[in-house]
Amino acid sequence: MRKGLFIFALLIPFAAWAQDAGTRLPLTLTLEQTIALAADSSLEAFRTKNVFMARYWEFRAFKAGRLPSLTLNLTPGEYNRTIIKRYDSGSNLDLYRPQQSFESYGGLSVVQNFDMLGGTFFLNSNIDYMRNFGNSTSTQYTSVPVRIGYQQTLIGYNVFKWEKKIEPLKYEKAKKQLIYDLENTASLAASYFFNLAMAQAEYDLAEENIRNADTLYRIGEERSKIAAISQSDLLTLKLDRINATNSYKNADISLKRAMFALTSFLNMDKNTVIRLRLPSYPKTMEIAVDKAIVEARSNNPDLLGYKQNILESQQSVDRAKKEAMFNASFYASVGYNQVAPSLADVYRDPLRQDIISFSISVPLIDWGVRRGRYNMARNNLNVTEISARQGEIKIEEDVIMTVGDFNIQKDLISSALEALEVSEDAYAKTRQRFMIGKADINSLTLSQQRQQAARRNYIYALENYWVSYFRIRKLTLYDFEYNMPISSTIESKIINGE
């Protein structure tokens, strides 16, 4: 509930902007608002939710398969007029004879799978009506009031047992994958956010450079009149003004591309104008590597996927092993049936109906086909286990490196912010000294370059911090700020169609 209210509060500025769409005022977004919009409106989030719903209905189908099913089978009417071949015992010949018939059928059946043995219980009842026309006419009803039975294969392979192991794991992975993909959406939103933030910073710097270059060039022209500046320095100032104009045009193009990329990702109108507000200095947070690895092992959907792959490979081995020996099946049913010329008599004094069937198929010569299938399945299992172990190691390495990067980013932000403040102060003083003739053009240019580099470095430091933070959340599905696993209420909302 709190999370829903929080997201609603973040989206209020966007709703207000949408109502004022006619004026097309710039939309100001923070990092949190950008992530909230991405989770709510982006095509990536829409794809993620639909992928989860596909897995949800797949699991629902599995659960439904464990419950009894009731089926009604009907053939309301079937008319047949044809010439068929019949044996005439009087002449000891096969003769072709015309035949006309009408048949109607209806039946109810209940089926229940038996997971422990892998067989199926069934209970059914049916009635069949047949009417013959032509030279001789007849009417018959046949019924099975009730029949109960059981059937299964006897080779030892139990598909229901394996489904009971694999399907819940697949659904658990789907739930983890949902949160993982939403965290990945947040990570992508952060990347687009900082790409636009850098483009806006470059655009602002380009605008500032134009103003500064124009001002300095006009000052240079005035000082040139009194021979207080050399002609080469004046040309340098003129060149700086030209370069500043060209840089501004390039920055404008880059800004439009970055803004279009973010608006497209957030599924906004392509003409939306956005101004970003950089996040404040991050909270003090130190993430322990051991803790991150433990949470990744517990929550990362890729690790659950490796377990699923191993189970499916083990299932293939078990099936190939059992089928390499022989095939056998068993069928048994007990019930009643009757035939009569009228509907009133078809359920009167039913006769006992017993069916027991046992079949077996033993491969005598198959040139090693079944044995080869078993060896192939066993080798695939070995490959799957090795790949799973390699994947686990790779995830652990990724967690270790990402946590290490994150833990030093806070200090880098502090250093970058200090460097930015110092460079801005130094540039302001150097510019003032240049305007009164106490600093040369080289000192001014160098000071300006340092100030601009410091501003870029500060944005890069913020980006690296937040991208690393969201990557850790994605790898571990754990919120280290509040020391709790990331639990998403969106699962129930998606299922309920909210």
C-alpha distance (Angstrom), angle and dihedral (degrees) to the residues before:
residue distance angle dihedral
M1 . . .
R2 3.77 . .
K3 3.77 90.9 .
G4 3.82 91.0 51.6
L5 3.80 91.8 51.2
F6 3.80 90.3 46.4
I7 3.81 92.6 53.6
F8 3.81 90.3 45.0
A9 3.79 90.3 53.5
L10 3.79 90.7 49.5
L11 3.80 91.6 51.9
I12 3.83 95.6 50.2
P13 3.86 93.8 88.6
F14 3.81 90.0 51.3
A15 3.83 91.6 50.6
A16 3.81 90.6 50.6
W17 3.79 90.5 49.3
A18 3.81 91.1 49.5
Q19 3.81 91.0 54.4
D20 3.82 88.8 53.0
A21 3.80 92.6 48.2
G22 3.78 92.2 126.8
T23 3.79 91.7 67.9
R24 3.82 93.1 42.7
L25 3.77 93.8 -146.5
P26 3.81 113.4 -177.1
L27 3.78 112.4 -88.1
T28 3.80 112.2 -130.1
L29 3.79 114.2 -148.7
T30 3.78 133.8 -177.3
L31 3.78 123.4 -154.2
E32 3.82 91.3 -102.2
Q33 3.80 92.4 51.0
T34 3.80 91.3 48.2
I35 3.81 91.3 52.8
A36 3.82 91.7 46.5
L37 3.82 90.9 51.6
A38 3.80 90.9 48.1
A39 3.82 91.6 52.8
D40 3.79 91.5 47.2
S41 3.80 106.9 37.1
S42 3.80 112.7 12.4
L43 3.79 122.0 112.0
E44 3.80 87.9 -127.2
A45 3.82 90.5 60.0
F46 3.81 90.2 45.8
R47 3.81 90.5 53.3
T48 3.81 91.1 47.1
K49 3.80 92.8 52.6
N50 3.80 93.0 48.9
V51 3.80 92.6 48.6
F52 3.81 88.7 53.4
M53 3.81 92.2 48.5
A54 3.81 90.0 53.7
R55 3.82 89.4 54.4
Y56 3.81 90.5 44.8
W57 3.79 93.7 55.6
E58 3.78 90.2 44.5
F59 3.81 88.8 57.0
R60 3.81 91.0 45.1
A61 3.80 88.8 54.8
F62 3.82 89.6 51.8
K63 3.81 91.7 50.6
A64 3.80 90.8 47.3
G65 3.79 89.3 52.7
R66 3.80 89.0 62.7
L67 3.82 91.3 58.9
P68 3.82 129.1 75.2
S69 3.79 114.3 -88.2
L70 3.80 124.9 -149.5
T71 3.80 118.3 -154.3
L72 3.80 131.1 -175.5
N73 3.80 115.4 -155.3
L74 3.79 117.6 -167.7
T75 3.78 136.3 176.4
P76 3.82 100.8 178.7
G77 3.76 93.9 -173.2
E78 3.80 140.9 -5.8
Y79 3.83 119.8 -179.4
N80 3.81 118.7 -165.9
R81 3.83 126.9 -173.3
T82 3.79 113.9 170.5
I83 3.79 146.9 119.6
I84 3.76 114.5 -99.7
K85 3.79 136.1 -178.4
R86 3.81 115.4 -109.5
Y87 3.82 132.6 176.9
D88 3.79 116.4 -119.0
S89 3.79 108.7 -153.6
G90 3.83 92.6 -166.5
S91 3.79 93.9 60.8
N92 3.78 95.3 24.4
L93 3.79 89.3 -129.3
D94 3.78 138.6 120.6
L95 3.79 108.9 -117.8
Y96 3.80 133.6 -172.4
R97 3.76 112.5 -125.8
P98 3.81 133.9 176.8
Q99 3.78 116.4 -114.6
Q100 3.79 134.7 -170.7
S101 3.77 121.9 -173.0
F102 3.77 142.7 160.3
E103 3.80 122.0 -155.0
S104 3.80 134.7 -176.6
Y105 3.79 127.1 -174.0
G106 3.80 137.7 -174.0
G107 3.78 133.5 172.2
L108 3.79 144.8 166.5
S109 3.79 123.1 -149.4
V110 3.80 134.2 -177.3
V111 3.81 118.2 -160.9
Q112 3.81 128.0 -170.6
N113 3.80 123.3 -178.4
F114 3.80 116.0 -138.0
D115 3.81 106.4 -144.6
M116 3.80 97.0 -170.6
L117 3.81 95.5 62.3
G118 3.77 100.4 18.2
G119 3.78 95.4 -120.2
T120 3.79 135.4 119.3
F121 3.81 131.0 -120.4
F122 3.78 116.8 -153.1
L123 3.79 137.5 -173.0
N124 3.79 120.6 -171.4
S125 3.77 145.3 164.9
N126 3.80 129.0 -168.9
I127 3.77 145.6 166.9
D128 3.82 130.0 -155.9
Y129 3.82 128.2 -163.3
M130 3.85 122.4 -163.1
R131 3.81 129.2 -178.5
N132 3.84 121.8 -174.2
F133 3.84 121.6 -157.8
G134 3.78 132.9 -171.7
N135 3.81 131.2 61.1
S136 3.80 89.8 -11.7
T137 3.79 123.7 28.8
S138 3.76 129.5 -160.9
T139 3.80 139.8 165.9
Q140 3.77 125.0 -149.8
Y141 3.77 137.8 176.0
T142 3.77 123.5 -163.9
S143 3.78 125.2 -174.0
V144 3.75 143.2 -178.9
P145 3.83 103.0 -158.8
V146 3.76 92.4 -172.4
R147 3.78 137.4 -9.4
I148 3.79 129.0 175.4
G149 3.77 124.6 -170.2
Y150 3.76 150.1 151.3
Q151 3.80 132.8 -137.9
Q152 3.78 136.3 179.0
T153 3.75 145.2 144.6
L154 3.79 116.4 -99.1
I155 3.79 102.6 -154.5
G156 3.81 91.4 101.8
Y157 3.80 97.2 -111.4
N158 3.80 108.7 125.5
V159 3.79 112.5 -169.0
F160 3.82 91.9 -176.7
K161 3.80 91.6 58.0
W162 3.81 91.8 53.9
E163 3.79 93.0 44.9
K164 3.81 88.7 53.2
K165 3.81 88.7 56.3
I166 3.80 99.1 41.1
E167 3.82 106.7 37.0
P168 3.85 98.0 59.0
L169 3.82 88.7 47.7
K170 3.81 90.5 50.7
Y171 3.79 91.1 51.9
E172 3.79 92.6 46.8
K173 3.79 87.9 51.9
A174 3.83 89.5 49.5
K175 3.82 90.9 54.7
K176 3.79 91.2 49.0
Q177 3.80 90.0 44.6
L178 3.80 89.8 54.2
I179 3.81 91.8 57.4
Y180 3.82 90.7 40.6
D181 3.82 91.7 53.6
L182 3.80 92.1 46.7
E183 3.81 89.4 51.6
N184 3.79 88.1 48.1
T185 3.80 88.0 52.8
A186 3.80 88.3 53.1
S187 3.80 89.9 50.0
L188 3.81 91.6 50.5
A189 3.80 90.5 47.3
A190 3.81 89.7 52.6
S191 3.82 90.5 51.0
Y192 3.82 92.4 50.4
F193 3.81 89.2 44.5
F194 3.79 94.3 55.2
N195 3.80 93.0 40.9
L196 3.78 87.9 58.2
A197 3.81 91.3 41.6
M198 3.80 89.9 55.2
A199 3.81 91.2 46.0
Q200 3.80 90.2 50.8
A201 3.79 90.7 47.9
E202 3.80 90.2 51.0
Y203 3.80 89.9 48.0
D204 3.80 91.7 49.7
L205 3.80 90.1 47.7
A206 3.79 90.2 49.7
E207 3.81 90.9 51.5
E208 3.78 90.6 48.2
N209 3.81 90.9 47.7
I210 3.80 91.2 53.6
R211 3.78 91.8 51.7
N212 3.79 92.8 45.1
A213 3.80 93.9 44.4
D214 3.80 91.5 49.2
T215 3.80 92.4 47.4
L216 3.80 93.5 46.5
Y217 3.79 92.3 46.8
R218 3.81 91.6 52.6
I219 3.81 89.3 48.1
G220 3.78 89.0 48.7
E221 3.80 91.1 52.4
E222 3.79 91.2 52.5
R223 3.80 92.2 47.4
S224 3.80 90.3 46.2
K225 3.79 88.9 60.7
I226 3.78 90.0 61.8
A227 3.82 93.3 38.9
A228 3.81 91.5 -112.7
I229 3.81 91.9 131.2
S230 3.77 131.6 40.7
Q231 3.77 122.3 -113.9
S232 3.81 91.3 -117.8
D233 3.82 91.0 55.2
L234 3.78 89.7 49.4
L235 3.81 90.7 51.8
T236 3.80 88.5 48.6
L237 3.81 89.8 54.9
K238 3.80 90.2 48.9
L239 3.81 90.6 49.8
D240 3.80 89.4 49.5
R241 3.80 89.5 54.8
I242 3.81 91.9 50.7
N243 3.81 92.1 47.1
A244 3.80 90.7 47.1
T245 3.83 89.8 54.7
N246 3.80 91.9 50.2
S247 3.81 91.6 46.3
Y248 3.80 89.8 51.3
K249 3.81 91.7 54.4
N250 3.82 91.4 49.5
A251 3.81 91.2 46.1
D252 3.80 90.0 51.5
I253 3.82 90.7 54.0
S254 3.82 92.0 47.4
L255 3.81 90.6 48.1
K256 3.80 92.3 53.1
R257 3.80 91.6 48.7
A258 3.80 93.4 48.9
M259 3.80 91.6 46.2
F260 3.80 91.9 49.0
A261 3.81 89.8 49.6
L262 3.81 92.1 53.3
T263 3.81 95.6 43.6
S264 3.81 90.4 48.3
F265 3.79 91.3 50.0
L266 3.82 90.8 49.2
N267 3.84 90.1 46.2
M268 3.81 92.1 -120.4
D269 3.77 130.7 147.5
K270 3.80 109.9 -74.3
N271 3.81 91.3 -126.4
T272 3.80 93.2 58.2
V273 3.81 113.8 128.6
I274 3.81 113.7 -149.3
R275 3.77 132.3 -168.5
L276 3.78 115.8 -167.1
R277 3.76 128.5 -144.7
L278 3.79 111.4 -149.6
P279 3.80 116.0 -128.0
S280 3.77 117.2 -102.6
Y281 3.76 124.8 -109.9
P282 3.85 106.6 -56.7
K283 3.75 123.6 -110.0
T284 3.76 120.4 -98.7
M285 3.79 104.7 -93.0
E286 3.79 129.9 159.0
I287 3.80 117.1 -171.1
A288 3.80 118.9 -155.1
V289 3.80 113.1 -134.6
D290 3.82 93.5 -143.1
K291 3.80 91.2 52.7
A292 3.80 91.7 49.2
I293 3.82 92.0 50.5
V294 3.83 91.8 49.9
E295 3.81 91.8 51.1
A296 3.80 92.1 45.8
R297 3.80 90.5 53.5
S298 3.79 90.2 50.8
N299 3.80 100.6 42.1
N300 3.79 113.0 20.2
P301 3.84 108.1 113.3
D302 3.80 92.1 -148.9
L303 3.81 89.7 64.5
L304 3.81 89.9 50.8
G305 3.80 86.8 49.4
Y306 3.80 90.0 55.6
K307 3.82 89.9 52.4
Q308 3.79 89.4 50.0
N309 3.81 91.8 50.5
I310 3.79 91.2 51.0
L311 3.82 92.2 49.7
E312 3.80 91.5 49.0
S313 3.82 90.4 49.7
Q314 3.81 90.2 49.1
Q315 3.79 88.1 50.5
S316 3.81 90.2 54.1
V317 3.81 90.8 49.5
D318 3.80 92.0 50.0
R319 3.79 92.1 48.9
A320 3.80 94.4 46.6
K321 3.81 91.2 47.1
K322 3.81 94.3 51.7
E323 3.80 94.3 43.2
A324 3.81 90.8 50.2
M325 3.81 89.6 68.8
F326 3.84 108.1 46.7
N327 3.78 142.4 -54.7
A328 3.79 121.0 -114.7
S329 3.79 134.3 167.5
F330 3.79 136.2 -173.7
Y331 3.79 130.5 -154.1
A332 3.79 128.6 178.0
S333 3.80 132.8 166.3
V334 3.78 137.0 169.7
G335 3.78 124.8 -164.1
Y336 3.77 148.0 107.6
N337 3.78 135.8 -85.4
Q338 3.79 139.2 177.1
V339 3.79 141.8 -178.8
A340 3.79 125.2 -151.1
P341 3.81 141.2 157.2
S342 3.81 92.6 -119.1
L343 3.76 136.7 44.4
A344 3.82 91.5 -124.2
D345 3.83 91.9 60.1
V346 3.81 100.3 40.9
Y347 3.82 92.5 83.9
R348 3.83 94.7 39.9
D349 3.83 118.1 106.9
P350 3.82 95.8 -12.1
L351 3.78 117.3 -153.7
R352 3.79 124.3 -123.2
Q353 3.81 114.7 -100.6
D354 3.84 118.8 -163.4
I355 3.78 124.4 174.5
I356 3.80 125.3 179.2
S357 3.77 121.0 171.3
F358 3.77 131.6 176.6
S359 3.80 121.5 178.1
I360 3.76 132.1 179.5
S361 3.78 134.4 -173.2
V362 3.80 119.3 -165.5
P363 3.81 119.5 -171.7
L364 3.78 108.5 -133.8
I365 3.78 100.7 172.6
D366 3.81 120.8 8.4
W367 3.81 97.8 142.9
G368 3.80 92.2 -116.1
V369 3.82 96.9 -57.5
R370 3.81 96.1 134.2
R371 3.77 93.1 40.3
G372 3.79 88.9 51.4
R373 3.79 91.2 51.8
Y374 3.79 90.2 52.9
N375 3.82 93.4 49.0
M376 3.80 90.5 47.3
A377 3.81 91.6 51.0
R378 3.80 91.5 48.1
N379 3.82 92.4 49.9
N380 3.81 90.4 47.6
L381 3.80 88.1 53.6
N382 3.82 90.4 53.8
V383 3.81 90.5 49.8
T384 3.82 91.2 48.2
E385 3.81 92.4 50.7
I386 3.81 91.9 49.2
S387 3.82 91.8 46.9
A388 3.79 90.2 49.3
R389 3.78 91.5 52.4
Q390 3.81 91.1 48.1
G391 3.81 89.5 49.7
E392 3.82 91.4 50.9
I393 3.80 91.3 51.1
K394 3.80 91.3 48.2
I395 3.83 92.0 51.2
E396 3.82 91.2 48.6
E397 3.80 90.7 49.6
D398 3.80 90.2 48.6
V399 3.81 90.8 50.9
I400 3.81 92.3 48.2
M401 3.81 93.7 49.3
T402 3.81 94.8 43.3
V403 3.81 93.2 48.3
G404 3.81 90.0 47.8
D405 3.80 90.8 51.4
F406 3.78 91.9 46.8
N407 3.80 95.4 50.3
I408 3.80 92.3 57.4
Q409 3.82 95.8 42.0
K410 3.81 93.6 79.2
D411 3.79 91.2 58.6
L412 3.80 90.2 45.8
I413 3.81 90.3 53.3
S414 3.79 89.9 51.3
S415 3.80 91.1 50.6
A416 3.81 92.4 44.7
L417 3.80 91.7 50.4
E418 3.81 91.5 49.4
A419 3.81 90.7 48.1
L420 3.82 90.2 50.1
E421 3.80 92.7 52.1
V422 3.80 92.6 47.1
S423 3.83 93.2 46.3
E424 3.82 92.8 49.5
D425 3.79 91.1 50.1
A426 3.81 91.5 46.2
Y427 3.80 92.7 48.5
A428 3.81 92.6 48.9
K429 3.80 91.2 51.7
T430 3.83 94.0 44.3
R431 3.80 91.0 49.2
Q432 3.79 90.6 50.5
R433 3.82 91.2 49.0
F434 3.81 90.3 49.1
M435 3.78 92.1 52.2
I436 3.81 90.8 55.0
G437 3.80 91.7 44.3
K438 3.82 99.3 -107.3
A439 3.85 96.9 112.7
D440 3.78 130.5 50.3
I441 3.80 127.7 -129.5
N442 3.83 93.7 -102.3
S443 3.80 92.4 57.3
L444 3.79 90.8 48.5
T445 3.81 93.6 48.4
L446 3.82 92.5 47.4
S447 3.81 91.7 48.6
Q448 3.80 91.5 49.5
Q449 3.82 92.6 49.4
R450 3.80 90.7 50.6
Q451 3.77 91.8 50.1
Q452 3.82 92.5 50.2
A453 3.80 92.2 45.9
A454 3.81 90.0 50.9
R455 3.79 90.8 52.8
R456 3.80 91.6 50.8
N457 3.79 91.7 46.8
Y458 3.79 91.0 52.8
I459 3.81 92.1 54.2
Y460 3.82 90.4 45.6
A461 3.81 89.8 51.7
L462 3.82 91.5 51.1
E463 3.79 90.9 47.3
N464 3.81 93.6 49.6
Y465 3.80 90.9 48.8
W466 3.79 96.3 51.4
V467 3.80 96.2 38.1
S468 3.82 89.2 51.7
Y469 3.80 90.3 47.5
F470 3.79 93.9 52.4
R471 3.79 91.1 44.0
I472 3.81 90.4 55.4
R473 3.81 89.8 49.9
K474 3.79 89.5 50.2
L475 3.80 94.3 49.2
T476 3.81 95.6 45.3
L477 3.84 103.3 25.0
Y478 3.79 84.9 -139.9
D479 3.81 130.0 126.5
F480 3.80 105.0 -138.0
E481 3.80 91.8 -178.0
Y482 3.82 91.6 65.4
N483 3.84 96.6 21.9
M484 3.79 96.5 -123.8
P485 3.82 138.0 107.2
I486 3.77 115.2 -91.4
S487 3.78 106.2 -103.2
S488 3.76 116.9 -175.0
T489 3.79 122.4 -153.8
I490 3.78 88.3 -163.7
E491 3.82 89.9 88.1
S492 3.80 93.4 69.3
K493 3.81 91.3 38.2
I494 3.80 92.0 54.7
I495 3.81 92.2 47.1
N496 3.81 91.6 48.7
G497 3.80 91.5 47.0
E498 3.81 94.9 -117.5
